[in-house]
Amino acid sequence: MAAWSCRFLLQRGTRVISLRTRAAAESPVLALGCVRTVKTTTWFDEHLTEDNQEYMRKSLGAEFNRQTADKLNPLKDEPWARHEWTEGSRRVGLVAVKLGMAPVWTKTGERHVVTMLQVQDCHVIKYLSKEDYDGHTAALVVGGKNVSPFYRSEEEMEMFRNAGVPPKQKTTTFRISDNALIKPGTPLYAAHFRPGQYVDITAKTIGKGFQGVMKRWGFKGQPASHGHTKTHRRPGASGPGGDPAKVFKGKKMPGKMGNVYDTAYGLKIWRVNTKYNVLYVNGSVPGHRSCLVKVRDTVLPNRSSTLLSPPFPTYFTEEETELDEDLYDSDMFIHTEPSLTLD
């Protein structure tokens, strides 16, 4: 889609001035010119029929699957040296898609609400050494969910080509310890985490727009009657007084709500589906449905004891034993098993 814009200019002698200036309105007009500019915002599939668009999507998906299956990435070279897990090691995280919420039950009958997160096409993109990152720790760039290359910049496409993986919709950085290095191009699965572990999940919250203090900060509000007129949901006095004579920074007032990154700490993993790469995480997770979230091991000190002997540095399908389709926590009730037995 091409958009044309026209801008008129006035010329007086050797100077060129705009129509909006006061000098142009008062000076005699010697010449009038028009400058036209074109802005192109054409999408790659704008002039294609629906059948051709569907064909391109299928061909791109088949090409991405073939590239991932054939391992056309640095994994065809010699693998990097692996180290054993030690106390204080920091592993890489995952990029997952939020599917929705569902209920689960424990063996004692307690009901919990879980959020389902699916790990789609997650790969390690790039390794950043300690000197290249921040001078303190090394890091790994991880990407998730394949996307069309038409939506990525040339700099991003160069990074994906160096890793030998399809372009990703979201890329993020995870800090790691020196013994948790993973070669770029390595796929990451939901089995990277196990039931019973606790994770921290970061995502952008749902944007609510401009909201008042009752919705944004949970204010009680003012009485509905007894002399109050049109002040029922207002914050009231801001309390500056005569001494400070100002409103302090950070005062809870109306404003834009949501659309910021938030982290939910210490969420328990109840179930892991290794066939479809789905994590069942306890409670709610920031973000709307189908958004991309960042999942990593928790940093809470009282939950670190649950990280004993995790898959380190990650789960490799080629070398480790094949896992069950569903991995459950020891306290979770499994619906496929009989709850009553008769003698």
Disulfide bonds with the S-S distance in Angstrom:
Cys6-Cys34 2.40
